[in-house]
Amino acid sequence: MQTTNILQVEQTNEQSLLSKIDDLIKARLSNFLSNPISSNVEEDVYLTREQVAKLLQVSEVTIWQWSKPDKGILKPYRIGCKVRFKRSEVLQSPKAFNIGKEVKP
């Protein structure tokens, strides 16, 4: 047995009703577009070891060493059998450990 919902609108014409519906839809879309779910979409990008090495201009061996638990410089994420790194965390890691700091003679 299927239930049917009936909406009855009185004291308005079709054009006025459609205009109100249109305004409501525009308001909802405007609210949705001005408040995105995640404003930091790019920060959630996962990088491979090779990409991280190129980004930080170090070798992949260095990335492997920095991702060991005892070093704790980079935090690896396992996705299946692959290792990935969050781009936002990779960009913050050199600042936290002064990596890339200019060497004075």
CORBELBEL-V419392 format. One record per residue. N is the residue number from 0. BURIAL is + if it has 9 or more other ideal C-beta (glycine too) atoms within 8 Angstrom, else -. Layout:
n = [N | N]
burial = [BURIAL | BURIAL]
//
This chain:
n = [0 | 1 | 2 | 3 | 4 | 5 | 6 | 7 | 8 | 9 | 10 | 11 | 12 | 13 | 14 | 15 | 16 | 17 | 18 | 19 | 20 | 21 | 22 | 23 | 24 | 25 | 26 | 27 | 28 | 29 | 30 | 31 | 32 | 33 | 34 | 35 | 36 | 37 | 38 | 39 | 40 | 41 | 42 | 43 | 44 | 45 | 46 | 47 | 48 | 49 | 50 | 51 | 52 | 53 | 54 | 55 | 56 | 57 | 58 | 59 | 60 | 61 | 62 | 63 | 64 | 65 | 66 | 67 | 68 | 69 | 70 | 71 | 72 | 73 | 74 | 75 | 76 | 77 | 78 | 79 | 80 | 81 | 82 | 83 | 84 | 85 | 86 | 87 | 88 | 89 | 90 | 91 | 92 | 93 | 94 | 95 | 96 | 97 | 98 | 99 | 100 | 101 | 102 | 103 | 104]
burial = [- | - | - | - | - | - | - | - | - | - | - | - | - | - | - | - | + | - | - | - | - | - | - | - | - | - | - | - | - | - | - | - | - | - | - | - | - | - | - | - | - | - | - | + | - | + | + | + | + | - | - | + | + | - | + | + | - | - | - | - | - | + | + | + | - | + | + | - | - | - | + | - | - | + | - | - | + | - | - | - | - | - | + | + | + | + | + | + | + | + | - | - | + | + | - | - | - | - | - | - | - | - | - | - | -]
//
